[in-house]
């Protein structure tokens, strides 16, 4: 077959209407709305402080949930320059600055974690769980009984 023989078929294909779905505008929360969500928890309780710190941290550094669940306390630098080391998809790492407000909230949250006399230090936890295991822990696996990162343990009731 030549192009001349297929021309009617080609023209009929071009005559088909293209899909014209109407684009819906995205719905986003404005900064005052985000602030209202962050400020809503009662920070007089440990759970309230946790519920305040997590959205503040997520909003501040734009971390994915999977990045937060693999976070270690040693990944946080809470003194200037305040920053966090996030491990993302494909073992990619990024160093993200955090606000002093976020660092203060994380420092206070860390101080509210109950400690047992035989609890490991952060360095012991980091040695026991290689970075590859931390980076590849699936989010859905946390509910299934897998060990949690120290930060994730602090953020769950």
N, C-alpha and C positions, 0 to 999 in steps of 0.2 A: 504494500500500500504506500502511496505517496502522500505528501502533505495535501495536494490538491484533492485527493479522494477523501481525506479526513476533515477537510475544511468545514463541512456542515456540522459535524460532530463537535469540532473545536468551537465553532461559533455558538452552538447551542449550550455548551458548557459555560462559556463566557456570559451568556444571557441569564444564567441562574442568579437570582438575587443573593447578595452576600448577607451573612448573618448580621443583623443590626440590633443587637441587644443594647438596651439603654444602660449606660453606666450609672450605677447608684453612687451617690456621694458617700465617702467614708465618714464614719462617726467616730470622733475622737474626744477624749476628755481634755478640757482646757486646764491650764496650770492651777487655777483656783479649785477646780473640782478634784484634781489629784491631791492637792494640799489638804482638802477637806477629808478625803479618804485616809490619808496618812495620819492626820491629827485626831481621827475619831476614836481609836482605842483608849481605854482607861489605863494610863501608864503607871498607876499605883500598884498594879499586880504584875507578876512575872509574865503571865500570858498576854496581858495588855502591852507590856514593853516589847515582847516578841512580835505581837501583831502590829506595833508601830514600826519596829526596826526593819522587818522584811520588806514592806512596800517602799519604805524610804530608801533602802539599799537598792532595790530593783529599779526604782525611778532614777536614782542618782547615777548609777553606772550602766544601766541598760543591759543587765545580765539576763541571760536565758535561765529558765528554771533548771535545766540540766547543768548549767555552769554553777549555780548556787548549791545544788545537791552534792557536788563533788568538791566543794570548797573546804579547805583546811584553815584552822586559825593561823597557821604559819603563812598562808597566802595573803593575809591582811597586814598592811603596814599602817598602824593607826596613829603614828606620830609623823610630823612633817618629813618628807613629802608623803601625804596620806594617799595610799593607793592599794589596789587589790589585783592579784594575779588571777585571771580567769582562764580556764581551759575549756575550749569550745570543741566544735565538731572537727574531726580529723586531727585531734591532738594539737590544734592550734592554740597558742597562748597569746593573751593580750594583757597588757598592764594598763589599768584604768585608774585615773585619779578619783578620789572620793572627797566629799565635803567634810569639813570638820564636824558638822552636825551628825553626819552618818558615822564617822569614826567614834564620836562620843557615844552614840546609841549602841554601836557594836561593842565598845569597851564595857558599857554598863550591862549589856546583855550577857557578855562573857562572864562578868562578875556574879550573875544570878544563877549560873549553872550549878546545880548541886554537885559536890565533889565527894567521892568516897575515899577512904584512906588509901585504898589500893589502886586508885585511878591512875591511868598512864598520863605522862606528859604529852604535849603535842608532838614533840620529836619522836617519841616512841610510837605514836599512832602513825606518823608519816613513814617511819621505817617499816612498820608492820604491813602497811598497805602501799605497795609501789604506785607511783604516779599513773602508770598505765591502767591499773585497776580502778583508781579513783576516776580517771577521765572516761572510762567506758562503762561505769555503773549506770544502767538504765533507770530512768526516773520511775517507771512503773514497777521496777524491781524492789524499790524501797519498801513498798507496802507488803511485798512478798517475803520479808524476813531477811533480806540482805543487810549487811552492816551498813550503818549510815556514817557520813562524814561528821566530824565534830561540830561544824557549824550547822549542818542540817539537823543534828540531834538537838541542838539548842533551840532551833526554830520549831520543833514539833512538840506537842504537849506530852 
